[in-house]
Amino acid sequence: MISRRIIRIKVLQILYAYYSSPDELINNHEKELFFCIRKSYDLYHYLLLLVIDIADYAERRIDINRAKHRPTEEDLNPNTKFIDNKMIGILRKNKSLNLYLEQKKMSWVNNPELIKELYNRLSESDFYKEYMNDGDFSFDNDRRLVDRIFNKLILLCEELYQVLEEQSIYWNDDVEFNISMISKTLKRFTEYSREDLPLLPMFKDEDDRQFTKDLFRKAILNHKELRSLIDLHSQNWDLDRIAFVDILIMQLALAEFLYFPNIPTKVTLNEYIELSKYYSTEKSRNFINGILDKALKQLKEDGKIKKTGRGLIGES
């Protein structure tokens, strides 16, 4: 499920592309916006498959060791707790996951070295060794291990990022977000979950899908008004020396202040200051914060902030 923070990031990225491109057709860039969001949703399924493939690799190793000419006692009687992991078993049978992967023709078959490397690092990790020897065969313990594989292993694997970069220009920035989605997904499952239990949807609801479209379009269609506000409240700054992405961050924040009556100004301010931490310098963050704060104060004094809905009393 794509969060609104990720939506804002994607809109920022495509807005930057829009102003950097000779193509001025909003519809074309809007299609690109929804395409890159769809690619992020692809990655969500692709990463879920990864933990299944790691378990499959572990099982093949056990079979190979058992077939040795002179197998050891450990080869003949291996610890199968990981390959029997109930959470992985549920993911393996999930109809929604399998259908999506089949339709998109997604597979890690061309990356055996990555699977091997991830398994080797897993088998050497302290959390895996503890799991294999703790005597706890509960579903909760199995699910906890899978969550740790994603957050303590997959998230930190540089080789994974290299592979993803080769496959899609959209994916490297999305791994952390998708793993947070996966953690939420795992919590939805129980030991008795049916095979047809759906995974998280791409958008939370239709409102989020519409928010994506409206934010992008309103930022462009109201470009002159939004830029004039930025100019007005940054008179002591040389705008030519301000990073273009900083201007776009402020443009989007001001668009939310003015044209999205159901979003509290505090939420908007916090979201774009947080976003600036990733796309701006520390000096830029302070500048963005100051300009937006001044602009918001002036807009409220002029009665231009019109917020309606539950919990928004006093916003105007």
C-alpha positions as CSV (number, residue, x, y, z in Angstrom):
1,M,0.0,0.0,0.0
2,I,1.6,3.2,-1.2
3,S,1.7,5.7,1.7
4,R,1.1,9.4,1.1
5,R,4.7,10.2,1.9
6,I,5.7,7.9,-1.0
7,I,3.1,9.6,-3.2
8,R,4.6,13.0,-2.4
9,I,8.1,11.7,-3.2
10,K,6.9,10.3,-6.6
11,V,5.1,13.5,-7.4
12,L,8.2,15.5,-6.6
13,Q,10.3,13.3,-8.8
14,I,8.0,13.5,-11.8
15,L,7.4,17.2,-11.3
16,Y,11.2,17.6,-11.6
17,A,11.1,15.5,-14.8
18,Y,8.2,17.6,-16.1
19,Y,10.1,20.9,-15.7
20,S,13.3,19.4,-17.1
21,S,11.6,17.9,-20.2
22,P,10.7,19.6,-23.5
23,D,7.5,17.7,-23.4
24,E,4.9,20.0,-21.8
25,L,1.9,17.6,-22.0
26,I,0.7,17.0,-18.5
27,N,-1.0,13.8,-19.5
28,N,2.2,12.2,-20.6
29,H,4.0,13.0,-17.3
30,E,0.9,11.9,-15.3
31,K,1.1,8.5,-17.0
32,E,4.8,8.3,-16.0
33,L,3.8,9.2,-12.4
34,F,1.4,6.3,-12.2
35,F,3.8,4.0,-14.0
36,C,6.6,4.6,-11.4
37,I,4.1,4.0,-8.6
38,R,3.1,0.7,-10.2
39,K,6.8,-0.2,-10.5
40,S,7.1,0.3,-6.7
41,Y,4.2,-2.0,-6.2
42,D,6.0,-4.5,-8.4
43,L,9.0,-4.4,-6.1
44,Y,6.7,-5.2,-3.1
45,H,5.8,-8.5,-4.7
46,Y,9.3,-9.1,-6.0
47,L,10.9,-8.8,-2.6
48,L,8.3,-11.1,-1.0
49,L,9.4,-13.7,-3.6
50,L,13.0,-13.3,-2.5
51,V,12.5,-14.8,0.9
52,I,10.8,-17.8,-0.6
53,D,13.7,-18.3,-3.0
54,I,16.2,-18.1,-0.1
55,A,14.3,-20.9,1.7
56,D,14.2,-22.9,-1.6
57,Y,18.0,-22.6,-1.9
58,A,18.4,-23.8,1.7
59,E,16.3,-26.8,0.9
60,R,18.3,-27.7,-2.2
61,R,21.5,-27.5,-0.1
62,I,20.0,-30.0,2.3
63,D,19.1,-32.4,-0.5
64,I,22.6,-32.1,-2.0
65,N,24.2,-32.9,1.4
66,R,21.9,-35.9,1.9
67,A,23.0,-37.3,-1.5
68,K,26.7,-37.1,-0.7
69,H,28.7,-40.3,-1.2
70,R,29.6,-40.2,2.5
71,P,27.1,-38.0,4.3
72,T,27.7,-37.0,7.9
73,E,25.2,-37.4,10.7
74,E,24.3,-33.8,10.3
75,D,23.8,-34.2,6.5
76,L,21.4,-37.1,7.1
77,N,19.5,-35.4,10.0
78,P,19.6,-31.7,9.2
79,N,17.8,-28.9,11.1
80,T,14.9,-28.2,8.8
81,K,13.3,-25.5,10.9
82,F,14.0,-22.7,8.4
83,I,12.7,-24.6,5.3
84,D,9.6,-25.6,7.3
85,N,9.0,-22.0,8.3
86,K,5.2,-21.6,8.4
87,M,5.2,-17.9,7.4
88,I,7.2,-18.7,4.3
89,G,4.9,-21.6,3.6
90,I,1.9,-19.3,3.7
91,L,3.6,-16.8,1.3
92,R,4.5,-19.7,-1.0
93,K,0.9,-20.6,-1.4
94,N,-0.6,-17.2,-1.5
95,K,-2.8,-16.9,-4.6
96,S,-2.6,-13.1,-4.8
97,L,1.2,-13.1,-4.7
98,N,1.6,-16.0,-7.2
99,L,-0.9,-14.5,-9.7
100,Y,0.8,-11.2,-9.6
101,L,4.3,-12.7,-10.1
102,E,3.0,-14.9,-12.9
103,Q,1.3,-12.0,-14.7
104,K,4.4,-9.8,-14.4
105,K,6.7,-12.7,-15.2
106,M,8.9,-11.8,-12.2
107,S,11.6,-14.2,-11.0
108,W,15.0,-14.2,-9.4
109,V,16.1,-17.2,-11.6
110,N,18.8,-15.0,-13.3
111,N,20.3,-14.0,-9.9
112,P,21.5,-17.3,-8.3
113,E,24.6,-15.6,-6.8
114,L,22.4,-13.1,-5.0
115,I,20.3,-15.8,-3.5
116,K,23.4,-17.7,-2.4
117,E,25.0,-14.7,-0.9
118,L,21.8,-13.8,1.0
119,Y,21.5,-17.4,2.4
120,N,25.2,-17.4,3.4
121,R,24.8,-14.2,5.3
122,L,21.6,-15.4,6.9
123,S,23.1,-18.6,8.1
124,E,26.0,-16.7,9.7
125,S,23.7,-14.1,11.4
126,D,23.2,-14.3,15.2
127,F,19.4,-13.9,14.9
128,Y,19.2,-16.9,12.5
129,K,21.4,-19.1,14.7
130,E,19.2,-18.2,17.7
131,Y,16.1,-19.0,15.8
132,M,17.4,-22.4,14.6
133,N,18.3,-23.5,18.1
134,D,15.7,-21.9,20.4
135,G,13.2,-24.7,20.3
136,D,10.3,-22.3,19.6
137,F,8.3,-23.7,16.7
138,S,5.4,-21.2,16.9
139,F,4.0,-19.3,14.0
140,D,4.8,-16.0,15.7
141,N,8.4,-17.0,16.0
142,D,8.5,-18.0,12.3
143,R,6.9,-14.7,11.3
144,R,9.4,-12.8,13.4
145,L,12.3,-14.5,11.6
146,V,10.9,-13.5,8.2
147,D,10.5,-9.9,9.3
148,R,14.1,-9.9,10.6
149,I,15.3,-11.3,7.3
150,F,13.8,-8.4,5.5
151,N,14.9,-5.7,8.0
152,K,18.3,-7.0,9.1
153,L,19.5,-8.7,5.9
154,I,17.7,-7.8,2.7
155,L,17.5,-4.1,3.5
156,L,21.2,-3.9,4.1
157,C,22.4,-6.0,1.1
158,E,24.4,-3.8,-1.3
159,E,24.4,-6.6,-3.9
160,L,20.6,-6.5,-4.0
161,Y,20.7,-2.8,-4.8
162,Q,23.1,-3.4,-7.6
163,V,20.8,-6.1,-9.1
164,L,17.7,-3.9,-8.7
165,E,19.5,-0.9,-10.4
166,E,20.2,-3.1,-13.4
167,Q,16.6,-4.1,-13.7
168,S,14.8,-0.8,-13.1
169,I,15.7,2.8,-12.6
170,Y,12.7,3.1,-10.3
171,W,13.6,0.6,-7.6
172,N,16.6,1.6,-5.6
173,D,14.9,4.4,-3.7
174,D,11.9,2.2,-2.9
175,V,13.5,-0.7,-1.1
176,E,13.2,0.7,2.4
177,F,9.6,1.7,1.9
178,N,8.6,-1.6,0.4
179,I,10.2,-3.5,3.3
180,S,8.1,-1.4,5.7
181,M,5.0,-2.5,3.6
182,I,6.1,-6.1,3.9
183,S,6.4,-5.8,7.6
184,K,2.8,-4.6,7.7
185,T,1.8,-7.4,5.4
186,L,3.3,-10.1,7.6
187,K,1.3,-8.8,10.6
188,R,-1.9,-9.5,8.7
189,F,-1.2,-13.2,8.5
190,T,-2.0,-15.9,11.1
191,E,-1.2,-19.6,11.1
192,Y,-4.7,-20.2,9.8
193,S,-4.7,-17.6,7.0
194,R,-6.3,-18.8,3.8
195,E,-4.5,-19.0,0.5
196,D,-6.8,-16.3,-1.0
197,L,-6.0,-13.7,1.7
198,P,-5.2,-10.6,-0.4
199,L,-1.9,-8.7,-0.1
200,L,-1.9,-4.9,0.5
201,P,-3.5,-2.9,-2.3
202,M,-1.4,-0.4,-4.4
203,F,-3.4,2.5,-3.0
204,K,-5.1,2.6,0.4
205,D,-8.3,3.8,-1.3
206,E,-9.6,5.8,-4.2
207,D,-8.9,9.1,-2.3
208,D,-5.2,8.3,-2.3
209,R,-5.3,7.6,-6.1
210,Q,-7.1,10.9,-6.7
211,F,-4.7,12.8,-4.3
212,T,-1.8,11.6,-6.5
213,K,-3.4,13.0,-9.6
214,D,-4.6,16.2,-8.1
215,L,-1.3,17.1,-6.3
216,F,0.6,16.7,-9.5
217,R,-1.8,18.7,-11.6
218,K,-2.5,21.5,-9.2
219,A,1.2,22.1,-8.6
220,I,1.6,22.6,-12.4
221,L,-1.6,24.4,-13.2
222,N,-1.1,26.9,-10.4
223,H,2.6,27.3,-11.1
224,K,2.6,31.1,-11.3
225,E,0.6,31.7,-8.1
226,L,2.8,29.2,-6.2
227,R,6.1,30.6,-7.5
228,S,5.0,34.2,-6.7
229,L,4.4,33.1,-3.1
230,I,7.9,31.6,-2.9
231,D,9.3,34.8,-4.5
232,L,7.4,37.0,-2.0
233,H,8.7,35.2,1.1
234,S,12.3,34.8,-0.1
235,Q,13.0,38.3,-1.1
236,N,16.4,38.3,0.8
237,W,17.5,35.2,-1.1
238,D,18.8,34.9,-4.6
239,L,16.4,32.4,-6.2
240,D,18.8,31.6,-8.9
241,R,21.1,30.1,-6.3
242,I,18.3,28.1,-4.6
243,A,18.3,24.4,-5.6
244,F,15.5,23.7,-8.0
245,V,14.3,20.7,-6.0
246,D,14.0,23.0,-3.0
247,I,11.7,25.2,-5.0
248,L,9.6,22.2,-6.1
249,I,9.3,21.0,-2.5
250,M,7.9,24.4,-1.5
251,Q,5.7,24.5,-4.5
252,L,4.1,21.2,-3.6
253,A,3.7,22.2,0.1
254,L,2.0,25.5,-0.9
255,A,-0.3,23.6,-3.3
256,E,-1.4,21.4,-0.4
257,F,-2.0,24.5,1.9
258,L,-4.2,26.1,-0.7
259,Y,-6.0,23.4,-2.7
260,F,-6.4,20.4,-0.4
261,P,-9.0,21.4,2.2
262,N,-9.0,18.1,4.0
263,I,-5.3,18.0,4.8
264,P,-4.2,19.8,8.0
265,T,-1.5,22.4,7.4
266,K,0.6,20.9,10.2
267,V,0.6,17.5,8.4
268,T,1.7,19.2,5.1
269,L,4.4,21.2,6.8
270,N,5.8,18.2,8.6
271,E,5.7,15.9,5.6
272,Y,7.6,18.3,3.3
273,I,10.2,19.2,6.0
274,E,10.7,15.5,6.4
275,L,11.0,15.0,2.6
276,S,13.6,17.8,2.5
277,K,15.8,15.8,4.8
278,Y,16.3,13.3,1.9
279,Y,16.4,15.7,-1.0
280,S,18.0,18.9,0.4
281,T,21.0,19.9,2.4
282,E,20.7,20.9,6.1
283,K,21.0,24.6,5.1
284,S,18.2,24.1,2.5
285,R,16.0,22.4,5.1
286,N,16.2,25.4,7.4
287,F,15.4,27.7,4.4
288,I,12.4,25.6,3.3
289,N,11.1,25.5,6.8
290,G,11.4,29.3,7.2
291,I,9.8,30.2,3.9
292,L,6.9,27.8,4.3
293,D,6.3,29.0,7.9
294,K,6.2,32.6,6.8
295,A,4.0,31.9,3.8
296,L,1.5,29.9,5.8
297,K,1.2,32.6,8.4
298,Q,0.5,35.2,5.7
299,L,-2.0,33.0,3.9
300,K,-3.9,32.5,7.1
301,E,-3.9,36.2,7.8
302,D,-5.3,36.8,4.3
303,G,-8.0,34.2,4.8
304,K,-6.7,32.0,1.9
305,I,-6.4,28.8,3.9
306,K,-9.8,27.1,3.8
307,K,-9.7,23.8,5.7
308,T,-12.8,21.7,6.3
309,G,-13.6,18.4,7.8
310,R,-13.1,16.5,11.0
311,G,-10.3,17.8,13.3
312,L,-9.6,20.9,11.2
313,I,-11.4,23.5,13.3
314,G,-9.2,26.5,13.7
315,E,-7.1,25.9,10.6
316,S,-8.5,28.8,8.7
